[in-house]
Amino acid sequence: MIRDRIVNALTFDIEEYFQVSAFETVINRDEWDRWESRVDFATNRILDLLAEHSTKATFFTLGLVAEKHPALIRRIIGDGHELACHGYQHVRITQQTREEFRADVEHAKAILEDVSGVSLEGYRAASFSINKSNFWAFNEIADAGFAYSSSVYPVKHDLYGIPDAPRVPFKPVENVNLVEIPVSTVRLFDRNFPAGGGGYFRLYPYAVTKRLIRTIHNCEGTSANMYFHPWEFDPEQPRPEGVSAKSRFRHYLNQGKSLERLGRLLRDFSWSTMGEVYRSSILSDAA
């Protein structure tokens, strides 16, 4: 099979299953140490699959994960992937003051760079939690030394999203050297249709995902920017009680099928890191 010639950005948000925003009402942060850690196991499953397909990706990683699993960070770097920042403890920006967010970003970046020995270019907010009320976050991301952000999903969602945001890389704040690279969508019926992975990748039949990526390529001539989480590839993870039916559906749907689907995605399309795929956009913003 001949892969599509357009190279897409493959990204993973590295966090524990119990750190997701949907579980924050049933698992307190001071209880995290009581839960079995699965992030090392699940991320290594992903790394093994990427190695099998000779594919590189970007890993937006929590500073807390780097503290607890330094060997995992060293493998990500050693395998030739791009390490990027996902904050320190997966706190949504909508729950932070500007000062708290600044401290979080700087702390996480320092830990990740210390553990990995490399400089970081990219940042992604927890749960895509940049919205029109907190665009000041882009100033703080730039001031922390990042060259790009991938924190906006141009969709309408009950937990996140800026539906009228640009669907291609854009400069979020004038006179600030930072480019925002949004998660991929397809324009259908006068609205943006999610096409960036995550829960939608598990919800859609694989043929739908494949069609969406080809639409992005053929109709728009651009790369797809897709994201996943390690817990999406770990159906054996412990299941906390008290989670709402909606959150259970979103979190656990088709986890047992997702690794095989990811393998098909790696075979059908070409993938690389954010830094490679969007290098021209990053450089043009810094000029």
SULQUI-V714931 format. One record per residue. RES is the residue in one small letter. SS is DSSP state (A for helix, B for strand, O for the rest). PSI is psi in whole degrees, 0 to 359 (999 if undefined). D_FIRST is the distance of its C-alpha to the first C-alpha in whole Angstrom. Layout:
# SULQUI-V714931
RES/SS/PSI/D_FIRST + RES/SS/PSI/D_FIRST
This chain:
# SULQUI-V714931
m/O/135/0 + i/O/123/4 + r/O/157/6 + d/O/142/10 + r/O/334/12 + i/O/131/15 + v/B/133/16 + n/B/163/17 + a/B/124/20 + l/B/122/20 + t/B/152/24 + f/B/133/26 + d/B/109/29 + i/B/106/31 + e/O/160/34 + e/O/156/35 + y/A/328/35 + f/A/359/39 + q/A/0/39 + v/O/151/37 + s/A/327/39 + a/A/340/39 + f/A/2/41 + e/O/340/44 + t/O/348/46 + v/O/343/46 + i/O/108/45 + n/O/151/48 + r/A/327/47 + d/A/358/49 + e/A/0/48 + w/A/322/45 + d/A/346/46 + r/A/345/47 + w/O/144/43 + e/O/128/41 + s/O/132/38 + r/O/356/35 + v/A/325/33 + d/A/312/33 + f/A/309/31 + a/A/321/28 + t/A/324/28 + n/A/329/27 + r/A/317/25 + i/A/314/23 + l/A/321/23 + d/A/317/22 + l/A/318/19 + l/A/320/18 + a/A/321/19 + e/A/327/17 + h/O/9/14 + s/O/48/16 + t/O/138/16 + k/O/152/20 + a/O/172/22 + t/B/133/25 + f/B/100/27 + f/B/109/30 + t/B/140/33 + l/O/143/36 + g/A/325/39 + l/A/323/41 + v/A/319/37 + a/A/322/38 + e/A/317/41 + k/A/338/41 + h/O/62/37 + p/A/328/38 + a/A/327/36 + l/A/318/33 + i/A/318/33 + r/A/326/33 + r/A/317/30 + i/A/313/28 + i/A/316/30 + g/A/330/29 + d/O/0/25 + g/O/16/25 + h/O/169/25 + e/B/129/27 + l/B/134/30 + a/B/175/32 + c/B/138/35 + h/O/23/35 + g/O/182/39 + y/O/308/41 + q/O/26/42 + h/O/54/39 + v/O/128/42 + r/O/141/41 + i/A/330/43 + t/A/349/45 + q/A/7/47 + q/O/150/48 + t/O/168/50 + r/A/320/49 + e/A/319/51 + e/A/320/49 + f/A/317/46 + r/A/314/47 + a/A/320/48 + d/A/312/45 + v/A/313/42 + e/A/319/44 + h/A/313/45 + a/A/316/41 + k/A/318/40 + a/A/318/43 + i/A/311/42 + l/A/319/38 + e/A/325/39 + d/A/316/41 + v/A/320/39 + s/A/332/36 + g/O/16/38 + v/O/158/36 + s/O/143/37 + l/O/139/35 + e/O/331/34 + g/B/151/33 + y/B/143/34 + r/O/128/33 + a/O/147/36 + a/A/129/37 + s/A/34/35 + f/A/47/35 + s/O/20/39 + i/O/126/39 + n/O/188/41 + k/O/344/43 + s/O/346/46 + n/O/41/45 + f/O/346/43 + w/A/339/46 + a/A/327/43 + f/A/322/41 + n/A/318/44 + e/A/322/44 + i/A/316/41 + a/A/317/41 + d/A/333/45 + a/O/351/43 + g/O/11/41 + f/O/148/38 + a/O/333/36 + y/B/157/34 + s/B/152/34 + s/O/68/31 + s/O/5/33 + v/O/131/33 + y/B/111/31 + p/O/59/32 + v/O/165/33 + k/O/120/36 + h/O/153/36 + d/O/345/39 + l/O/340/38 + y/O/180/37 + g/O/146/36 + i/O/92/37 + p/O/331/36 + d/O/14/37 + a/O/155/36 + p/O/147/33 + r/O/1/30 + v/O/165/29 + p/O/135/30 + f/B/163/34 + k/O/110/37 + p/O/333/39 + v/O/128/42 + e/O/147/44 + n/O/22/45 + v/O/128/43 + n/O/81/40 + l/O/136/38 + v/B/136/35 + e/B/128/33 + i/O/98/30 + p/O/157/29 + v/B/149/27 + s/O/142/24 + t/B/164/26 + v/B/136/25 + r/B/114/28 + l/B/132/29 + f/O/44/32 + d/O/27/34 + r/B/162/33 + n/B/126/30 + f/B/125/28 + p/B/130/27 + a/O/24/23 + g/O/10/23 + g/B/217/23 + g/O/219/26 + g/A/331/27 + y/A/327/25 + f/A/325/22 + r/A/332/24 + l/A/312/26 + y/O/145/23 + p/O/149/20 + y/A/325/17 + a/A/328/16 + v/A/314/19 + t/A/315/18 + k/A/317/14 + r/A/320/16 + l/A/317/19 + i/A/319/17 + r/A/327/15 + t/A/317/19 + i/A/319/20 + h/A/308/17 + n/A/324/18 + c/A/332/22 + e/A/344/23 + g/O/27/21 + t/O/169/21 + s/O/153/20 + a/O/144/20 + n/B/105/22 + m/B/149/22 + y/B/154/24 + f/B/171/25 + h/B/149/27 + p/A/325/28 + w/A/344/30 + e/A/348/27 + f/A/24/25 + d/O/76/29 + p/O/348/30 + e/O/3/33 + q/O/149/35 + p/O/150/38 + r/O/110/39 + p/O/152/42 + e/O/159/45 + g/O/2/46 + v/O/137/42 + s/O/158/42 + a/A/320/40 + k/A/314/38 + s/A/322/38 + r/A/316/37 + f/A/311/34 + r/A/321/33 + h/A/318/33 + y/A/349/32 + l/O/123/29 + n/O/28/26 + q/A/328/27 + g/A/344/26 + k/A/349/22 + s/A/325/21 + l/A/318/20 + e/A/320/17 + r/A/320/16 + l/A/320/16 + g/A/319/14 + r/A/320/12 + l/A/320/12 + l/A/328/12 + r/A/324/8 + d/A/337/8 + f/O/165/10 + s/B/140/12 + w/B/154/15 + s/B/192/19 + t/O/163/22 + m/A/315/25 + g/A/326/27 + e/A/312/24 + v/A/322/22 + y/O/26/26 + r/A/318/28 + s/A/321/29 + s/A/320/30 + i/A/316/32 + l/A/322/33 + s/A/327/35 + d/A/326/36 + a/A/346/38 + a/O/999/39
